[in-house]
Amino acid sequence: MQNRKYTTKEILEVGLMAAIIIIFNFIILYVPILGTIVSIALPLPVVILYVRHNGKIALLTCILSFIVMLMFIDPIRAIISSTSILLLGITLGYCIKHKKGFFKTLLYQTIAGLIQSLISVYIYMSFIVKTSLDEYINIMFIGPFKESIAISKELYEGLGVDITSNPTMDLLESLDTRTLLIMIPAGIIIVLAISAYINILISNKVLKRLGYEVEEPKSFTKWYFDDKVAAGFILVICLSIILNSYNIPLGEYLLPFSVTLFQFILLIDGLSVIFYYLEKRFNNKKGIKVFIIIMLFIIQPLILFVVYLGLGDIFIDLREINPNSLRNTFKKRLKK
C-alpha cells in the first residue's frame, strides 16, 4: 500500500511539473521580455524531480511535456524546447544529486548547453530558415550592419566631417561573415557558462527552500584557476600560432577562440582577487564591487590590468588559497 502511494505521488508530480514546463514555454513564446527571464528557469522542474526521485522520473516529465507541447506549439519549437529541458535539466539534476562539486557542475552544464545550442541551431537552420549559417549571418547581421555604416558615413560627410582616415570606421567596414564566425564560438561559450552559473544558483536556492541539502558554491572571492589550466591554454594558443604560420585553416579559428576564453578566465580570476582584498578591507561593500565592474566597461585599460592580475594569481597564488599552485609547490620542495 505504501509503495502504491509513492507511485501515485510520483505520477502527480510528473503531471504538475510537466504543466509548469508548458506554462513556461507559453510565457517564453508570447511574453518576450518576461520569457527571457523564464527561459533561464526552464530546466528547473526536471532538476527538482531528478533530485527528489531519479533520472527516469525526470525523463518521463520531459517526454510528457514534449507530447503535450506538440498539441499546442509547432513541432520544431517543441523539439528545441524539449532538447533544452532534457539536456540542461537532467545534467544539472544529476550533478546536484550526486554532489559533483560546483566547478564540475558548471563545466558539465556548460557542455550540455553547448550541445543543446548546436542541436537548436541545426534544427533552426535546416527546418525554419532553410539556409546555411554563413548565409543567415550575412542576411540578418552583416547586410544591415553594412547599410547602417554606409548611412553613418553619408551623415558625417553631409556635416563636413572627414572619416576616411578613421581606423575605427575601417575596422567596422572590414567586418564580414567569416570574421563573425571566428568571433562567435568563444562568445557563445562565455554566455553559456554565465547562464549555467545562474541556473545552478537558482536551482540551489529552490532546492534549499524545499528542504534539500545542496552543496553551496564557493564564494566568488575564493575562486581560482589551477596553473595547469593556464598551461593548457598557453599550449593551445602556441599550437594555433604555429598552425596559422603554415596557413592551416584550423589555426585561424582556434587562435581567437582560445585567446578569448583564456582572457575571460584571467578576467574572472583577477576580479576574484580584487573582490577578495576589498572584502578584507571594506567588509563586503557591494557598492564598491558594482562600481569596479562598471568601471571595467568604461575604462578599457582597467580590463588589461585585471587580466594581468588574474595571470599573476594563477602562477603566484596572491591569496595563498590554491594548494596546487606553483608557489606552494616550491614551498614544499624547499621544506624538503
Backbone hydrogen bonds, N-H to C=O, Kabsch-Sander energy under -0.5 kcal/mol:
donor,donor_aa,acceptor,acceptor_aa,energy
5,K,1,M,-2.0
6,Y,2,Q,-2.0
7,T,3,N,-1.8
8,T,4,R,-2.2
9,K,5,K,-2.4
10,E,6,Y,-2.1
11,I,7,T,-2.2
12,L,8,T,-2.4
13,E,9,K,-2.3
14,V,10,E,-2.5
15,G,11,I,-2.3
16,L,12,L,-2.4
17,M,13,E,-2.8
18,A,14,V,-2.3
19,A,15,G,-2.0
20,I,16,L,-2.1
21,I,17,M,-2.3
22,I,18,A,-2.1
23,I,19,A,-2.3
24,F,20,I,-2.6
25,N,21,I,-2.1
26,F,22,I,-2.0
27,I,23,I,-2.2
28,I,24,F,-2.4
29,L,25,N,-2.1
30,Y,26,F,-2.6
31,V,27,I,-2.4
35,G,31,V,-3.3
36,T,32,P,-1.6
37,I,33,I,-0.9
38,V,34,L,-2.5
39,S,35,G,-2.4
40,I,36,T,-0.6
40,I,37,I,-0.9
41,A,37,I,-0.7
41,A,38,V,-0.9
42,L,39,S,-0.8
44,L,41,A,-1.4
46,V,43,P,-0.6
47,V,43,P,-2.0
48,I,44,L,-2.6
49,L,45,P,-2.0
50,Y,46,V,-2.3
51,V,47,V,-2.3
52,R,48,I,-2.7
53,H,49,L,-2.8
58,A,54,N,-1.7
59,L,55,G,-2.6
60,L,56,K,-2.4
61,T,57,I,-1.8
62,C,58,A,-1.7
63,I,59,L,-2.3
64,L,60,L,-2.6
65,S,61,T,-2.6
66,F,62,C,-1.9
67,I,63,I,-2.3
68,V,64,L,-2.2
69,M,65,S,-2.4
70,L,66,F,-1.8
71,M,67,I,-0.6
71,M,68,V,-1.0
72,F,68,V,-0.8
72,F,69,M,-0.7
73,I,69,M,-3.6
78,A,74,D,-2.1
79,I,75,P,-2.5
80,I,76,I,-2.4
81,S,77,R,-2.7
82,S,78,A,-2.4
83,T,79,I,-2.4
84,S,80,I,-1.9
85,I,81,S,-2.4
86,L,82,S,-2.8
87,L,83,T,-2.6
88,L,84,S,-2.1
89,G,84,S,-0.6
89,G,85,I,-1.7
90,I,85,I,-0.5
90,I,86,L,-1.7
91,T,87,L,-1.6
92,L,88,L,-2.2
93,G,89,G,-2.5
94,Y,90,I,-2.5
95,C,91,T,-2.2
96,I,92,L,-2.4
97,K,93,G,-2.5
98,H,94,Y,-2.4
99,K,96,I,-1.0
100,K,95,C,-2.4
105,T,101,G,-2.3
106,L,102,F,-2.6
107,L,103,F,-2.1
108,Y,104,K,-3.0
109,Q,105,T,-2.6
110,T,106,L,-1.9
111,I,107,L,-2.3
112,A,108,Y,-2.6
113,G,109,Q,-2.2
114,L,110,T,-2.1
115,I,111,I,-2.4
116,Q,112,A,-2.5
117,S,113,G,-2.2
118,L,114,L,-2.4
119,I,115,I,-2.3
120,S,116,Q,-2.5
121,V,117,S,-2.7
122,Y,118,L,-2.3
123,I,119,I,-2.6
124,Y,120,S,-2.8
125,M,121,V,-2.8
126,S,122,Y,-2.4
127,F,123,I,-2.6
128,I,123,I,-0.5
128,I,124,Y,-1.4
129,V,124,Y,-2.2
130,K,124,Y,-0.6
130,K,125,M,-0.6
131,T,125,M,-1.2
136,Y,132,S,-2.2
137,I,133,L,-2.6
138,N,134,D,-2.0
139,I,135,E,-2.4
140,M,136,Y,-2.9
141,F,137,I,-2.3
142,I,137,I,-2.1
143,G,138,N,-2.8
145,F,141,F,-2.2
146,K,142,I,-2.8
147,E,143,G,-2.1
148,S,144,P,-2.2
149,I,145,F,-2.0
150,A,146,K,-2.3
151,I,147,E,-2.2
152,S,148,S,-2.2
153,K,149,I,-2.3
154,E,150,A,-2.0
155,L,151,I,-2.2
156,Y,152,S,-2.4
157,E,153,K,-2.6
158,G,154,E,-2.2
159,L,155,L,-1.3
160,G,157,E,-1.1
161,V,156,Y,-2.8
162,D,160,G,-0.5
163,I,161,V,-0.7
166,N,163,I,-1.4
170,D,166,N,-1.8
171,L,167,P,-2.2
172,L,168,T,-2.3
173,E,169,M,-2.4
174,S,170,D,-1.4
175,L,172,L,-1.0
180,L,176,D,-2.1
181,L,177,T,-2.5
182,I,178,R,-1.6
183,M,179,T,-1.8
184,I,180,L,-2.4
187,G,183,M,-1.2
188,I,184,I,-2.5
189,I,185,P,-2.1
190,I,186,A,-2.1
191,V,187,G,-2.3
192,L,188,I,-2.7
193,A,189,I,-2.4
194,I,190,I,-2.1
195,S,191,V,-2.6
196,A,192,L,-2.7
197,Y,193,A,-2.1
198,I,194,I,-2.2
199,N,195,S,-2.4
200,I,196,A,-2.4
201,L,197,Y,-2.1
202,I,198,I,-2.6
203,S,199,N,-2.6
204,N,200,I,-2.5
205,K,201,L,-2.1
206,V,202,I,-2.4
207,L,203,S,-2.6
208,K,204,N,-2.2
209,R,205,K,-1.9
210,L,206,V,-1.5
211,G,208,K,-1.4
212,Y,207,L,-2.8
214,V,212,Y,-0.6
222,K,219,S,-2.5
223,W,220,F,-1.5
229,V,226,D,-1.0
230,A,226,D,-1.3
231,A,227,D,-2.5
232,G,228,K,-2.3
233,F,229,V,-2.2
234,I,230,A,-2.7
235,L,231,A,-2.2
236,V,232,G,-2.2
237,I,233,F,-2.8
238,C,234,I,-2.4
239,L,235,L,-2.4
240,S,236,V,-2.4
241,I,237,I,-2.2
242,I,238,C,-2.1
243,L,239,L,-2.5
244,N,240,S,-2.5
245,S,241,I,-2.2
246,Y,242,I,-1.1
247,N,244,N,-1.9
248,I,243,L,-2.7
251,G,248,I,-1.4
252,E,248,I,-0.8
252,E,249,P,-0.6
253,Y,249,P,-1.1
254,L,250,L,-2.9
255,L,251,G,-2.2
257,F,253,Y,-1.3
258,S,254,L,-2.8
259,V,255,L,-2.5
260,T,256,P,-2.3
261,L,257,F,-2.0
262,F,258,S,-2.3
263,Q,259,V,-2.5
264,F,260,T,-2.0
265,I,261,L,-2.3
266,L,262,F,-2.4
267,L,263,Q,-2.3
268,I,264,F,-2.3
269,D,265,I,-2.4
270,G,266,L,-2.8
271,L,267,L,-2.5
272,S,268,I,-2.2
273,V,269,D,-1.9
274,I,270,G,-2.2
275,F,271,L,-2.9
276,Y,272,S,-1.9
277,Y,273,V,-2.0
278,L,274,I,-2.3
279,E,275,F,-2.4
280,K,276,Y,-1.5
281,R,277,Y,-2.0
282,F,278,L,-3.8
283,N,279,E,-1.0
286,K,284,N,-0.9
289,K,285,K,-1.3
290,V,286,K,-2.5
291,F,287,G,-2.1
292,I,288,I,-2.1
293,I,289,K,-2.1
294,I,290,V,-2.3
295,M,291,F,-2.3
296,L,292,I,-1.6
297,F,293,I,-0.9
297,F,294,I,-0.7
298,I,294,I,-1.2
299,I,295,M,-3.5
300,Q,298,I,-0.8
302,L,299,I,-1.1
303,I,299,I,-0.6
303,I,300,Q,-1.3
304,L,300,Q,-1.1
305,F,301,P,-1.9
306,V,302,L,-2.3
307,V,303,I,-2.5
308,Y,304,L,-2.3
309,L,305,F,-2.1
310,G,306,V,-2.3
311,L,307,V,-2.1
312,G,308,Y,-2.4
313,D,309,L,-2.2
314,I,310,G,-2.1
315,F,311,L,-1.6
316,I,312,G,-3.1
317,D,312,G,-0.5
317,D,313,D,-1.7
320,E,317,D,-1.0
325,S,322,N,-1.5
329,T,325,S,-2.2
330,F,326,L,-2.6
331,K,327,R,-2.0
332,K,328,N,-2.3
333,R,329,T,-1.9
334,L,330,F,-2.4
335,K,331,K,-1.9
336,K,332,K,-1.2
